[in-house]
Amino acid sequence: MDALIAGLVILVLVFLFLGAGTWVFAGLLLVSTTGLLILLPDSFSAHRVGVVITKIMYRYASTWELAAIPMFIWMGEIIFRTDISERLFKGLAPLVDRVPGRLLHTNIAGCTLFAAVSGSSAATTATVGKITTTELARRNYDTDLAIGSLAGAGSLGLLIPPSIVMIIYGLLAEVSVSRLFAAGVFPGLLIAALYSGYILVRCAMNPSLSPAAAESYTWIDRVRAVGNLIPVIILMVIVLGSIYSGLATPSEAAAVGATAALLLALMMGQLTWEVFKTSIMGAVRTSCMVCIILVSAAFLSTAMGYLHVPTDLAAAIGALGLSPYGLIIILSLFYIMLGLFLDGISITVMSLPIALPLVTQAGFDPVWFGVYLVIMVELGQVTPPVGFNLFVLQGLTGHSIGRVAVAALPFFVLMCIGVAIVTLFPEIALWLPDTLFNRPVG
């Protein structure tokens, strides 16, 4: 079977089933099953397809690393339903009152810190946004800059560890999740610095974008404010420290983090039965959605392997003689286009069987590619019509999706600059995992 024909058929089936509004996991199963029955009728009967589905789904559903996903989601749900996020704003506000842009930087710093205890972009945007959007509007900060900075910084929930998308990538690409987590730290901080630098320059050029502070803070106030950051810092140290010290695997660290979040909520007097029930139900709903998509995508990857699409396509693109950077440019355009229509998990699981062989053949490190892929998925979070961060902000602010998308555009460009820097200087992503896990940079 010619790989080009097989690829086109699979692409048509994807648009047919997913475009018809089919649930993503069901659409992936239908695409895989239909593709095998149409393209390989001599090798696959309906019965054999069923046998393959059963084996693949059981193998992936019983993977131990998958346990990290519901635990990290639950930790984020607990934090979302307590006042830890409100404490985060109160702790950051006095620290940035003399910097051009003032409280606008709390969007960036707040999302960066919260991303370190939540693996979800939408959860990061919603949790920080429910506090900052109200406070910034009340103080007459520029609306578009406030919304745009929150849309961009909220996407850091996917890049700064722990990250659900990184766990999924690690499972499918058979790459160490611990190394991926370490690789996401400096690229995440780099993009956060680009955001804050942009706000600083804009507000220095036009001070009216960030009105004068309504209240002044002494150094004693700033020292006291740091105390409000302690709950988030504790969770960061527990989760990331247990992983990088070697005391726990990412899956075990997720369980430790969820337990720590429960204990913090209990000590703060906020762990009511209602909080416990709603947080665990929210985690179950989201986890079921993520895990069933992941398992369905594993079958799609297997079907693509039977059709030889990844290997043949990799060979075809390799024959074009593209330079490694030329390949990355083509893949970047491809991912930006996918981000217009698909969510991050779907983009990751559907594209990986094709993209990973290409980049490894071009000489790129799979750990670096995991970071690159997550940043490209982040771009999809701020592009209409299926940008989840845009939907979250539309609900928080009441503004149209068009206005939110335009406000997020400068931060989309900054993220593109960030991925270009990480591509030109891959050591930004690889230095920390290579240092922590004792492998020379090569």
Summary of the structure (lengths in Angstrom):
residues: 442
radius of gyration: 22.2
end to end distance: 38.4
largest distance: 77.6
contacts: 1627
relative contact order: 0.14
helix: 79%
strand: 0%
